[in-house]
Amino acid sequence: MVQLLVKESKNWVAIASSISSKLAANAVERDIKGGLPEEEIQHLRSGGLLPLVVPKEYGGIGATWVEGLKIVQELSQIDGSVGQLYGNHLNLTALGHVSGTREQKDRYYRETAEKNLFWANAINTRDSRLKIAPDGEHFRVNGVKSFGTGVAIADVRVLSAVQDGVEIPFLFVIPKDREGVVSHQDWDNFGQRRTDSSTFTFHNVLVKQDEILGYPNPPDSAFATFLGIIAQLTKTYVYLGIASGSLAVAKEYTITQTKPWITSGVERATADPYILHQYGELWTQLQAAIAIADRTADRVQQAWEKDVNLTSQERGEVAIAVFAAKAFATRVGLDITTSIFEVMGTRSTATKHGFDRYWRDFRTFTLHDPVDYKLRDIGNWVLNQELPQATQYS
């Protein structure tokens, strides 16, 4: 009965907000502990959010990317790890649609909805230690793969591996219970502590022929690589969520705990002219970043709806818009997550508050994809009208 009511609900952001409120109660403790995000994924599963972008004809919710990205933002306000895990999941549930065969698209959409599956990945094409080789009608995988974000607890695992003599990596999808996959549980970075982005070792792991993704039809369409653009915008909404969350906790702390500077001439921090100026600056930057991202999300959705009719020119123009939104959100988010301590004061740095986790989460995530390279692509388009080269991942 509960599941039925969730399925019929249309206010998915409200459901995400409810999940965030539950996770907020022990956010600092979970950040300190790190480890597997089992509690977080269970909330997403029981909340009915896993089949969000699965089309209705396959039993999913059929939400747009615009709706999905706002949920990523909402979840990231409390915990950047949850936002990242959920954003990755949404992208991966559509992977068969853009990078697979018609049969794979149908299969993975339907199974995600019917079984309420959670997806995770260890694609990381810069790590070429994972090797794939033919074995009769199927394949075997051996080696090591890093940054297996959420893979340890995922129902469905998406990975990339290289075959000797083949330039393009293979993308494949295997279930959680496939034998031979071992997690090292070695994720101990200072941020994104609950993504469990561990290293995995593969011992003669079977990959069936129909678990190798592709090729899409037509294989050379602009749409075949469009999910990489959506992934870039998904990161942007994680950034916006973290920045929004940090500003919200700073506001609460300033109102209830911060003291005005001794030479300010006022009795309350909320009347301190320096603090007021800082909040005005940070809030204005955040609103601008959100507005740019939301406008870009509309463009992404329009492009998605064109499916295989999307042209290379259209893809490139949307990519530039996404890169701009991401670049701006990166700068704004780093400024906000750093500057909140200026308006909260020295006592806010106490470990018990855990306010530094917002900066740590933000910085850990942004280092995976330096924004200067996106600015270079934008500059090349501005000066030379050259659109960024289409790849599977950006």
C-alpha positions, -999 to +999 in steps of 0.1 A: +000+000+000+029+024+009+046+016-024+014+022-043+010+056-027+046+065-035+041+055-072+011+077-075+028+107-060+038+135-084+058+156-059+091+137-062+111+167-050+091+166-018+099+129-013+136+137-019+133+165+007+118+141+032+147+117+026+171+145+031+155+154+064+160+119+076+196+118+065+204+152+081+200+137+116+232+118+113+250+135+084+281+144+105+284+109+120+281+092+086+307+116+071+332+107+099+325+070+096+326+067+058+319+032+046+290+017+026+260+040+019+235+013+026+212+035+047+211+061+019+203+037-009+176+021+011+159+055+016+161+061-022+147+026-029+118+028-004+110+063-015+103+050-050+130+073-066+151+046-084+129+043-116+125+080-119+136+085-155+125+051-167+097+057-193+062+049-182+058+023-209+084+002-191+067+006-157+088+036-146+078+071-134+087+087-167+100+119-152+120+144-172+157+152-167+146+186-155+127+169-126+155+144-120+182+170-117+162+190-092+160+159-070+198+155-073+201+191-061+178+185-032+196+153-020+230+170-023+220+198+001+223+174+030+249+150+017+270+154-015+276+117-015+239+109-018+235+134-046+264+119-065+252+083-061+217+092-072+228+113-101+251+085-113+222+061-109+198+082-130+224+085-158+231+048-158+195+037-160+193+054-194+226+039-206+210+011-226+188+038-243+217+057-258+246+033-259+229-001-262+209-021-287+171-018-289+169-051-269+192-037-242+173-005-239+140-025-234+156-050-210+174-025-187+145+000-185+120-028-177+142-046-151+150-013-133+113-006-129+101-041-121+129-049-096+135-014-082+172-017-091+201+006-080+228+012-106+265+021-101+296+022-121+334+020-124+339+033-159+370+055-154+385+050-188+419+065-176+424+034-156+432+007-182+442-021-158+410-040-163+413-063-193+386-081-213+392-111-236+370-134-257+361-168-241+340-188-265+307-171-271+313-147-242+341-128-224+363-130-193+375-100-174+406-098-152+425-070-135+418-039-113+395-010-116+395+022-094+367+046-085+340+020-083+315+046-070+287+027-052+295-005-069+298-026-038+261-023-030+247-018-065+222-043-080+236-035-114+272-027-122+285-008-152+322-011-160+347-005-188+376-027-198+401-028-226+409-056-250+444-059-264+445-045-299+412-027-296+413+011-291+378+018-278+371+004-243+342-021-239+313-011-217+294-039-200+267-045-174+268-073-148+246-081-118+258-078-082+260-116-077+285-122-105+313-143-091+349-130-090+344-093-082+362-083-050+360-048-033+391-036-016+371-011+006+399+014+003+380+046-002+392+069+025+394+103+009+386+135+028+354+142+009+325+123-007+331+099+022+299+079+016+302+072-021+324+042-014+344+048-045+366+018-039+390-002-060+379-036-073+398-067-084+383-090-111+392-127-111+382-143-143+347-127-142+322-139-169+307-112-191+280-125-214+278-114-250+245-096-245+260-078-214+284-059-237+267-026-245+260-016-281+261-007-307+233+019-307+213+023-339+226+043-357+260+039-341+273+072-354+244+094-342+250+124-319+225+109-295+247+079-289+271+101-268+245+125-254+244+108-220+279+122-214+265+157-216+237+148-192+263+135-168+282+168-169+250+187-160+242+161-133+275+170-116+265+207-119+234+200-098+254+181-072+275+213-069+245+235-066+230+212-039+262+213-019+265+250-022+228+255-013+231+232+017+262+250+030+246+284+027+215+271+045+234+258+075+256+289+077+224+310+078+210+290+107+243+292+126+247+329+120+212+336+133+215+315+164+252+314+173+274+340+155+284+372+174+289+405+156+325+418+151+336+440+180+340+471+159+307+466+140+288+489+163+258+465+164+245+440+189+235+412+166+253+394+139+223+397+117+228+434+117+266+433+111+271+453+079+300+430+068+280+398+074+250+413+056+272+422+026+287+387+025+253+370+026+240+393-001+270+385-023+269+347-018+231+344-022+231+364-054+259+343-069+240+311-060+207+323-076+226+332-108+242+297-109+208+280-103+191+301-130+218+292-156+216+255-147+178+254-148+178+271-182+204+247-195+184+217-181+155+228-203+177+227-233+190+193-224+155+179-221+145+193-255+176+177-270+169+144-253+134+143-267+148+144-302+165+111-296+183+098-327+172+128-346+196+150-326+222+166-348+259+170-341+255+207-342+226+206-317+246+183-294+276+206-295+256+237-287+240+220-258+274+209-246+287+245-246+256+255-225+263+227-200+300+234-198+292+271-190+267+261-163+291+237-148+320+262-149+300+289-132+286+265-106+321+253-098+334+288-091+303+298-071+303+266-051+339+268-041+334+304-031+304+297-009+317+265+008+349+285+017+333+318+026+306+305+050+332+304+078+338+342+073+302+349+082+299+322+109+330+330+128+358+310+146+335+288+167+319+274+136+351+254+129+345+231+158+346+195+146+312+187+161+295+209+135+311+192+105+306+223+084+339+216+066+323+186+049+306+208+024+339+221+011+355+187+013+327+171-007+327+199-032+365+198-037+368+161-040+341+160-067+355+189-088+390+174-089+376+145-110+369+169-139+390+202-139+367+230-150+396+248-168+393+223-197+356+231-200+365+268-201+390+260-229+363+244-249+340+274-244+368+298-254+375+278-285+338+280-294+336+318-287+367+326-307+368+300-334+332+287-335+345+251-330+322+229-310+336+204-285+344+169-298+318+144-290+329+115-267+311+089-246+318+108-214+316+145-221 
